[in-house]
């Protein structure tokens, strides 16, 4: 296990442990939430963002690799063209909002500070991104929130 520096990850749309507003989900506008991070360690060259659902065996909702170290925030609904958009488990790149089939699910937003760029092309999978990250993670931050569909 790599030793990493703790980072802060937050959103203007919801708080740690809170509920994700409907506009960020399949029941609403399905736009990506605002995210910002801080406390990146010295030597950070790029960031990777992974959003998954641990209650659905790690179903990936968003994956962005090679975010330049100069970028420390993603505006609501405005992540296109920043870094390399990976393939989510909906089978496309970009944000795929919470859409649990039943019950309440947790969503884990993770930011990783890396010592280099991954240089992956196309729409890389979570597996290829995580594999390329090995030995390069300098810092990590996490934000977790939940969503329950209104039926």
C-alpha positions in Angstrom: 0.0 0.0 0.0 1.4 3.4 -1.0 1.7 6.1 1.6 -0.1 9.2 0.5 -0.7 12.7 1.6 -4.3 13.4 2.6 -6.0 16.0 0.3 -9.3 17.9 0.7 -12.1 17.3 -1.8 -15.4 19.2 -1.6 -18.4 20.2 -3.7 -20.6 23.3 -3.6 -23.6 21.0 -4.4 -23.5 18.7 -1.4 -21.6 18.0 1.8 -19.6 15.0 3.0 -22.1 12.4 4.2 -25.0 14.4 2.7 -27.4 13.7 -0.1 -26.7 14.3 -3.8 -29.2 16.7 -5.2 -31.5 15.3 -8.0 -30.1 17.6 -10.7 -26.9 15.6 -10.7 -28.7 12.3 -11.2 -30.6 10.3 -13.9 -33.8 11.6 -12.3 -32.7 15.2 -13.0 -30.5 17.1 -15.4 -27.7 14.5 -15.0 -25.0 17.2 -14.9 -21.7 16.7 -13.2 -21.3 18.4 -9.8 -18.9 21.1 -9.0 -15.8 19.7 -7.4 -12.7 21.3 -6.0 -9.6 20.0 -4.3 -6.7 21.3 -2.3 -3.6 20.2 -0.3 -1.9 18.5 -3.3 1.6 17.4 -2.3 4.8 18.9 -3.8 5.7 17.1 -7.0 2.1 16.7 -8.3 2.1 16.6 -12.1 -1.5 15.5 -12.7 -4.7 14.3 -11.0 -7.1 11.4 -11.6 -10.8 11.6 -10.5 -12.8 8.5 -10.0 -16.4 8.4 -8.9 -17.9 5.1 -8.1 -20.7 3.4 -6.2 -19.4 1.0 -3.5 -22.9 -0.3 -3.0 -23.0 -1.5 -6.6 -19.6 -3.4 -6.5 -17.7 -0.2 -7.5 -19.8 0.8 -10.5 -17.9 3.7 -12.1 -19.9 6.8 -12.7 -17.1 9.2 -13.8 -13.4 8.8 -14.6 -11.1 11.6 -15.7 -7.3 11.0 -15.9 -4.4 13.4 -16.6 -6.1 16.5 -15.2 -3.2 19.0 -15.2 -1.8 20.0 -11.8 -2.8 23.6 -12.5 -6.5 22.6 -12.4 -7.9 22.3 -8.9 -11.6 22.5 -9.6 -14.2 21.3 -12.1 -17.2 23.6 -12.6 -20.7 22.1 -12.5 -21.5 20.5 -15.9 -18.2 21.7 -17.3 -15.6 18.9 -17.3 -15.3 18.2 -21.0 -11.9 19.0 -22.5 -10.1 18.8 -19.2 -7.8 15.8 -18.9 -8.7 12.4 -20.5 -12.3 11.3 -20.1 -12.3 7.6 -19.2 -15.1 5.1 -19.9 -17.7 4.8 -17.1 -19.8 1.6 -16.5 -22.7 3.1 -18.5 -20.4 2.4 -21.5 -19.6 6.0 -22.3 -17.2 8.7 -21.3 -18.1 11.6 -19.1 -20.4 11.9 -16.1 -23.1 9.4 -15.6 -25.1 10.4 -12.5 -26.5 8.3 -9.7 -29.3 6.1 -10.8 -29.6 3.3 -8.2 -32.1 0.5 -9.1 -33.3 0.4 -5.5 -32.6 1.8 -2.1 -30.1 4.3 -1.1 -26.6 4.1 -2.5 -23.4 5.8 -1.5 -21.2 7.6 -4.1 -17.5 7.9 -3.6 -15.7 10.8 -5.2 -11.9 10.2 -5.1 -9.1 12.5 -6.3 -5.6 11.3 -6.7 -2.5 13.4 -7.0 0.1 11.7 -9.3 3.9 12.2 -9.8 3.4 12.0 -13.6 0.9 11.8 -16.4 -0.6 8.5 -17.4 -0.5 9.2 -21.1 -3.5 6.9 -21.8 -5.4 7.5 -25.0 -9.0 6.9 -26.1 -11.5 6.4 -23.3 -9.5 4.3 -20.8 -11.2 1.9 -18.4 -11.0 2.2 -14.6 -8.8 -1.0 -14.7 -6.2 0.6 -17.1 -6.2 3.9 -15.2 -5.7 2.2 -11.8 -3.0 0.0 -13.2 -1.1 3.0 -14.7 -1.5 4.9 -11.4 0.5 2.2 -9.4 3.6 3.7 -7.9 2.6 7.3 -8.9 0.1 8.3 -6.2 1.3 11.1 -4.0 -1.9 12.2 -2.4 -5.6 11.3 -2.2 -8.8 12.9 -1.1 -12.4 11.6 -0.9 -15.9 12.9 -0.6 -18.8 10.5 -0.1 -22.5 11.3 -0.5 -25.7 9.3 -1.1 -28.8 9.2 -3.3 -32.1 7.5 -3.1 -34.5 7.6 -6.1 -37.9 9.1 -5.5 -40.5 6.7 -6.9 
